């Protein structure tokens, strides 16, 4: 099954069991040091859609550590694209967070 098929399957899972249960399931997979059901990616997407950028950053950092281990310690070069994806995603999330923090600081200072 290609990436689009996997995405549809996971979206169906999330609709079937509910987003809250899916989030708990993804977190459990991560805590068990597994990326079953693309847990890192799904959580990052959910957090971004909810504008929970700090949570997205936390998950992205865990994903990077997970994939670095897979690529560099276990020599699983097939995991390199995911490592690169999360590195880019983390950079983007940090940029969003800085922008939000800057906006909040400007509001506090006033005109």
N, C-alpha and C positions, 0 to 999 in steps of 0.2 A: 504494500500500500504506500502510495506517495505521500509527500508532506500535506497536500490538500486533503487527502482522504483521512489522514491521521487527525488533522485539525477538525474536520467534520465529525469524526468519531468522538473526539474529546468534547466538542461543543454539545453533542447529543448526550454524552454522559453527564455533563454539567446541567443540562436541562432536565434529564431524567431524575437524578438524585438531588438536585438543587445545588446552587453555587456554594452555599455555606458548607455542605457536606463534601463537595468536591475540593474546596480549599483545605478542609481538614485532612482529606485523603492525600492531597499533594504534599502537605506539610509532613504527614506521617512518612510518605515515601522519602522525602528529603532527610528526615531525621534518621531513617534507616540507611542513609547513604546510598540512595537509589534514585535514578531519574526515570523510574517507571512512569508511564503515561505522560512523559515530558513534563514532569512536575515543576521543574525550575521555570521553564518557559511559560507554562500556563499560569503559575502564580505571578510571575512578572507581568504578564499581560493583564491579569485581573487587577493587580495593584495599580498598574498604569491607568486602566479604565476607571478606577475608583479615585484617581488622583492621590493615591497613597504612595508618594514618590519615595519616602524614606524606607518603606517596606520593600518597594521594588529594588532599591539600592542594596538592602540587606540580602535579599534573595539572589540578586545578581552576583554579589561578592561570594556567596556560598557556591553558586554555580561555577564561578571562575575557579575557585579552589578545587571543586569536584572534577572539573574538566582538565585543569592543570595536572592533577594527580593522574588522571587517565592517560593524558598525552605524554607527560614527561616521565612518570614513574613506571606506568604499565606499558608505555610505548604504543598506545592505541591512537595512531595517527588519524583514524576515522573520526575521532572526537575533536580534532582541531577546528573544524568549522563551527562547532557549538561554542568552543572556547572563544573564538574570534567574535561570534555573534554576541555573547554575553559581555565581552570587553567593550564592544561598541555600544551596547545597550546601557551598560553602567555609565559610560561617559555621557550619553544623552540624558539619562536620569539625573545625574549630578548637575548637569547644565540646567535642567528644568528646576531642580531644587534651589540652585543659586538664584535663578530668576525669581522664583516665588519668594524667597527670603528677602531679596532686594526690594521687591514690590511691597512686601509687608513692612519693611523698615522705612520706606518712603511714606507709607500711609501713617505710621506712628509719628514721624517727624512733622507731618502736615505740610501745608503750602508755604 
